[in-house]
Every structure is written in C-alpha cells, then in structure tokens.
Amino acid sequence: TILILDFGSQYTHLIARRIRELGVYCELLACTVKMSELKFKPKGIILSGSPYSVYDADSPHVDKAVWEMGCPILGICYGLQEIAWNNGGKVEPHDKREYGKATIQIQPGSQLFAGLPNDITVWMSHGDQLSKPPTGFVPVAHTPTSPYTAIEKHDSQIYGIQFHPEVTHTPQGSAILRNFAIGICKANANWTMASFVDKEIERIRNVVGPTAQVIGAVSGGVDSTVAAMIMSKAIGDRFHAVLVDNGVMRLNECQNVQEILQKHLGINLTVADAHDLFLGRLKGVTDPEKKRKIIGNTFIEVFEAEGAKIEAHVEQEGRGKIEFLLQGTLYPDVIESISFKGPSATIKTHHNVGGLLDDMKLKVIEPLRELFKDEVRALGTIMGIDEELVWRHPFPGPGIAIRILGEVTEAQVNIVRQADHIYIEEIKKAGLYRKISQAYAALLPIRSVGVMGDKRTYEQTICLRAVETKDFMTADWFEFPYDVLKNISSRIINEVPGVNRVMLDVSSKPPATIELE
Ligand code: XMP
C-alpha cells in the first residue's frame, strides 16, 4: 500500500487514480493523521499539493513520525515544500509564478526520472519555490526560473517535485509515479478488480458472520447493482435487496430492473410497489425542494416498512436478524469526507437513507468504498453484469419528478416516460450514448399552438438535455449532429400524445445545473 497524505489540493484524488492505474493499491488520508494510528504499514508515502504556503501561520504539517517511517517519501508541489520546511531547506515566494506547461531539464543520475528523456513537459501550479535545498538533497531537474524543480536524497529515499505528475498535462507523469511506487518503493502491482472481488467477499463474510442478515436498497444503477452482486456472492439469500417503485422511474424501468437483478443476476430481491403513495403525496406540489423532501422521506418510510416485513419473516423462520445496511458509497464520497479541509472543516455525512440507521439500528456495510466509478464499472463487467447497465447514465433519486416542471401527475409522468424512451433509444441507435455523460427528456408545462393534420393543437413542450462532464460538478451541453436531433424531434411529436414542440437545452453548468429542478 502507498499512503497518500492530503494537504487539500484539488488534484489529490488524481494521485490516487494514477497509482491505482499502475496496479498498486493506495489509500488517501488527511495530512494530519498520526502515523501511530495507521492500520497498515505503507511501502511509500506521497505528500500532496495544497492551497496553503508552508509559511502560513495556519498551514498544515505532517506528523513528525512520517520522517521515521523508514519508507520512501515523495513530495509533490506543497509536498516538496513540506519536505524542505522540515529538513532545513528554504522556500520563498517567487516573483515569477509558474503556472501551466513548462519544460524541465533532467540531470543525470536521478532515480525518479530513470528511463525518461532529458527534457520533459510538466504541469506547474505554484507561487512559492525552493530557494535552497534541504541538507543532503541534490537537485535533479530545473527550469530557467527555478533551479530546484526536483530534488532527491538517495540514502533516506526522499524525493520532491515542484510540478504535478498526477494531471494528464504532465504526459510522463505516470512513468514518474511508476518509478516511485514500483521502482523505488517496490510496491506490489497486483491490485486488480478480480483480486478485489475475492478479498471483498472474504471480508464481508467475516464482518457479517454466519447468521446475520443484510438489507440494501437497489435502483438499477451500476453502483447499487454491483454492491448487491458482491453481497449476494458473499452471503447469498441472507442479503435482501429492496427496489422501491416510487412511481417516478422511467418507462418499464421497475420491471426491467427486477428482471435483470432477480433472473439474470440471481439477487434476492423484493419490489415494494409504492407508486400510488408517492404520487398521492406529490399531488399539488410544484416546489422542487418540496418534491425532493417528499420523495426522500417517503422512500425511507417505504424502505423501513419493507425491512420490517422482511425481518419479521426471517425471524419467524429462525434465520437470524437483519443487522447490516448495504450502501453503495464510492471512494470519491469517502475522500470528500476524510480530505484535509483545515480546522473549520465540517465532515460531510454521505449516506442517503440516514433515518434508517437510527430506527433500525443497523450497521453500514460499504463494499465499494475503496473504488472509483470506472473501477466499479470494470468490476461490474467482470462480474457479468450487462454492458447496458454498467454504462447507464446516472439517474437522480427523485427520478422524473424533478424533470416535470410544475405538478407531477400520472399523466405528466407518462408523457415524460415516452419522450425519454424515444430520446434515449435514438441516442443509442446513433452510437452516441457512451459519448454523452447524461441525457434525459423533461416536460415543460407550457402550452403552445401547433397544427397536426388539419387540426389546431395546443399542447406541452419536451425539453431535451444532454451533457458531457467528468465529475458532474461542471458540464458542457452536448453537440448533437442535426440529423439525430431531427429524428428525435419528429418521433417525439408524432408518437407522444400531448406534445407538439421539442426544445434543446443549450445551457452549461454552471450557471445552469444538469437537472432542471
Ligand atoms: P445537478 O442538477 O445538481 O446534478 O447539476 C448533478 C448530478 O446529480 C444528479 N442529481 C441527483 N442525484 N438525488 C440523486 O441521487 C438527487 O436529488 C439529485 N439531484 C441531482 C443529477 O442527475 C446529475 O447527475
């Protein structure tokens, strides 16, 4: 394991991504963690970048024991300055900030740059720089404005670089990280998805024990399906998956999900049909936040009631008690809650069925908490989950209720369902589904005049949304070929009763959001 200590840089999670891509397992912890509290012995430590300057009064610093761990250390950007600050070097604000691409000259004899060309392009983003290297360190790379872009101390195996190897703008970045993790730290490159499944199944069996039962909500999305699949492999029918039909899922979605999870994947699934309850409570509600609250609270209520039924049944048969709640938490959520954010940081609670834990006194079990989204997809594929499900666009918990502006009624839900179905079908036919990060149809309850046959129509509008994004925090609208749009529009207007106009949303996020509500 490589330990990454986070000083709050926006790129820290990318260090973890790059290391994992090398097949090396790594864990990310806040920079302030005490070495005595570690649950593993790291083969190497990476110190991340930071928005701070090492000389700021409130700047973060590592536990002094880091220097006594006896494993190689690599400092990146602020990490390099942290090394200097602790080991007798000198860091100063430089009048020439280096930001963006730069070419560095590598000096012979470097271990970090072994096998690389003499000049490489790197990505810089720093104001402070090293003006005197710490005792015993030798410079191994420079730029015209900074003589100590990279330093090394071979006897104690400490390395520092001023640039960011983790971003794609440093093309040789992965090679540098490989030199460190595999070449210098001698970490094992055996982190694969297949080995992950076996280890995780073993871990779950140990945690859950021989009789306890586990319950978890599934949605048909890739995260909950993969999590459920691992659970099911680990403990079979002692895992109870619950799919809540909230009345605002897509066309035939509930049946499709049931078919795949139960029949194809053999997961022990119960469907709680509560669509009348949800739609009844949504009656007359137009405020987006109220819709979300109603759906969230009703979901918890229905899930708990279903859990109680399952529990009664299991207990009656003398098969133990439900003791655990499965959650599909991913590593980005975990990082979000453990990253270093300074003294005033509030920790985000990242579960979405919070009430359950208090009422049912369940312990949380999270098989995906070490994985990134693309690793979950790879895992899904290995476990034999259909490609279509593995690559499904995200779908929000409140479903199409937040894609119907104004009141959510069964009739409005039906219109969106049909339009969305045609839209996605045509996107797939055109081979664009995987290029788009998220696409959906929404209903604008605005009436406008049209003509169909010889008749005047006065009907509602469908809004098409499609975005490209990496992290869903910012997004660009997707540029459709016109012929695809033409097809979609004419099919929706011809095939969906109640719609006589189709519009395309060309707003980026920010300032718009991906969902309309
Ligand atoms: P926005 O609209 O905030 O959406 O740009 C960003 C991403 O989050 C999804 N989203 C939700 N997912 N419950 C969810 O599970 C929600 O209440 C919710 N609201 C937005 C949205 O679909 C997009 O992928």
Residues whose N, C-alpha, C, O or C-beta is under 5 A from the ligand:
A	BS01	XMP	P394 F395 P396 G397 P398 F472 T513 I514 E515
